[in-house]
Amino acid sequence: MDTLTRGRRWAALLALSLGGFGLGLTEFSAMGLLPEMARDMLPVEYAASPPDAVARAGWMITIYALGVVAGAPTIAALTARLPRKRLVLGLLGLFLTGTVLSVVAPTFELVLAARFVGALAHGAYFGAAAILAGRILGPGNQGKGFAIVLGGLTASNLLGVPLVTGLGQSHGWRTAYLLVGLIFALSFLAVLATVPAVAAAPGGSPRAELRAFRSPRVWLASAVVAVGTAGFFAVNSYIAPLTTQVAGLPDSAVPYVMALMGLGMTVGIAAGGAAADRDIGNTLRYGFAAVVAAVVVFGVAAGHPVALFPAAFLVGAASAFIGPALQSHLIGSAPGTQLMGAAVNQSAANVANGLGAALGGAAIAAGWGYLSSVWIGAVLAAAGLLLALRSLRPAPAPAVDHEPVAAL
């Protein structure tokens, strides 16, 4: 890669981060717009039982997560020899296609299909873009590179998601997603203009990338992400009804609660990137403990309109803080297969997305109330802490043959 000027370097990093911003909009705006989606696409069910319709609309979140899980390792393997800039541009094009299809699809089932198509590129984008960002920043900055790309996603929760949610509440969720499509188009043009060409990893091939799945440590590190971060999604997926039905605030308060959660995520990801580059193990140990504490605090505070806002900030900050360390830990568990390790991290994160949304929705549909999703989240975060402690144990030393050597 050619030497970049300071201005070109930061323009390229911002272009990659803008793609993450668009991903945050398409993934998290659905959480704030579930009631509007349910009213639009499931009118009969919504008229009969709003909670049941909202719970079914939660498939908008789950199907997106399934698309990420399916697409991330598949695309990472098939594109192992593809230059990284070309790969990122292709993935942004797929996002744009899926978003536009979801806007024009006339039925609930077709919107689900369009969400799945767009989601296929999600995990591979974060993997490829984070590796590109790390290369642009230079050696020893893997955590910071991932934090910059993921920072676009967290910034979307602070700035974009509340605006898109408000737009969707006033003009319909399809109008909101049309704006998301525009963001993807802008990101495509920005990456095309500013990001330098970077070759694929030497010796990369589908077979080489798939070797990552032979390692038990990769599966264990993936489980840490899938179970542990599901606690955040069990809370965030139902933030709209938690705000209106539990805290008793009006619909207009939902974007502000989401903005404070996004602010927390932005602060958390910035601190987490630097912490991961210093000490991955302690970042995960103390970070997961903070997530458990923050979700419990949110559960206690959710019924109090004023306390809900700082509690949302704490959940966002603690959950985002562990993100760069989780990415670095998974890449470290899959040496020689960087793209697959980064992509699998995103697959696991979206298993978490689907798991948190599904378990939270099941608890709500069972009649346990909207707050039950928060306590589900606390249990999942605690399980993630236990898995992280197990995953961080040193690998066992290889067996040594102690048989006596015959004298010559």
Residue, then its C-alpha position, 0 to 999 in steps of 0.5 A: m500500500d502506498t504511503l498516504t498523506r494525513g488528510r487522505r488517511w483520515a478521509a479513507l477511514l471516515a469513508l469506511s466508518l460511513g459504511g458502518f454508519g449505514l449498517g447501524l441505521t439498517e440494523f438498529s432503526a428497525m428496533g425503534l420502528l417495530p411498532e410502525m412496521a407491525r401497524d403497516m405490514l401486520p394490520v390485522e394482528y396489530a388491531a387484535s393484539p399490539p404486543d403479539a404483532v410487535a413480537r412477530a415484527g421482531w422477525m425483522i431483527t432476527i432475519y437480519a441476524l440470520g443473514v449475517v450469520a449465513g453471509a459472513p463466513t461464506i463471503a469471507a471464504l469465497t472472496a479470500r483472493l479478492p483485493r480488499k477495496r474491491l470487496v468492500l465496494g461489492l459489499l456496499g453495493l449489496f447493502l444498497t440493493g437489499t435496502v432498496l428492495s426492502v423499501v419497495a417490497p409490498t408484503f411482510e414476507l418479501v420485506l423479510a427476504a430483502r432484509f436477509v439479502g442485505a444482511l448477507a454482506h454485513g459481517a464480511y464488510f466489518g471484517a474487510a473494512a476493519i482490516l483495511a482500517g488497521r492497515i491504513l493506521g499501521p502495525g499495532n493498531q488492530g483494535k483502533g482500526f476496528a473501533i473506527v469502523l464499528g464507531g460508525l455503527t455506534a455513532s449511528n445510534l447517537l445521531g442517525v438512528p434517533l433521526v431515522t426513527g423520528l422520520g419513520q414515526s412521522h412519515g412511515w418506516r419505508t421513507a426512513y429506509l429510503l434515507v438509509g439507502l442514500i447513506f449506502a450510496l454515499s459510502f460507496l462513492a466515498v470509498l471509491a474515491t479515498v480508500p487505497a488499493v490493498a491486496a488480499a492476504p498472501g496465500g489466501s484461499p477458501r480452504a485456508e480461510l475455512r481452516a479457522f473452523r478446525s480450532p476449538r478456541v475459535w468456536l469458544a471465542s464465537a460462543v463468548v460473542a454470541v451469548g454474551t452480547a445477546g444480553f445487550f440485544a435483549v434490551n435494545s431490541y425492545i427499547a421502544p415498548l420499554t420506553t413507552q409501556v414500562a417507563g410510561l413516556p410518549d412515542s416522541a421520547v424513544p429517539y432520545v432514549m436511543a440517542l443516549m444509548g448511542l452516545g454511550m456506545t460511541v464513548g464505549i467503543a472509543a475507550g474499548g479500542a485503546a483498551a483492547d490494544r493494551d490488554i485484551g484479557n482484562t478488557l473482556r473480564y472487567g468489561f463483561a462484568a460492567v455489562v451485567a451490572a449495567v443491564v441490571v441497573f437498566g432493569v431497576a431503572a426502566g420503570h422510572p422515566v428520569a432514571l431510564f435515560p442514564a441507564a440507557f447510556l450505561v448499557g450502551a457504553a458497557s456493551a460497546f466497550i467490549g466490542p474491539a476486544l471481542q474482535s481481536h480475541l477472535i482474530g487471535s484465536a484464528p491465526g493466519t485467517q484474519l478475514m474469517g476471524a473478523a467475519v465470524n465475529q460479526s456472525a456471532a454478534n448477529v447470532a447474539n442479535g437474533l438470540g436476544a431479540a428472539l428470547g426477549g420476544a418469546a418472554i413478552a409473547a408469553g405474557w411476562g411483560y416487556l421488562s422480562s426481556v431485560w432480565i433475559g438480557a442480564v442472564l445472557a450477559a452473565a453467561g457471556l462473562l463465564l464463557a469469556l473467563r473460560s476462553l481466556r485460559p491459556a491453551p494447554a501445552p502440547a503433550v511431551d513424550h517422556e519415554p527414555v531415549a535409548a543409549l547409542 
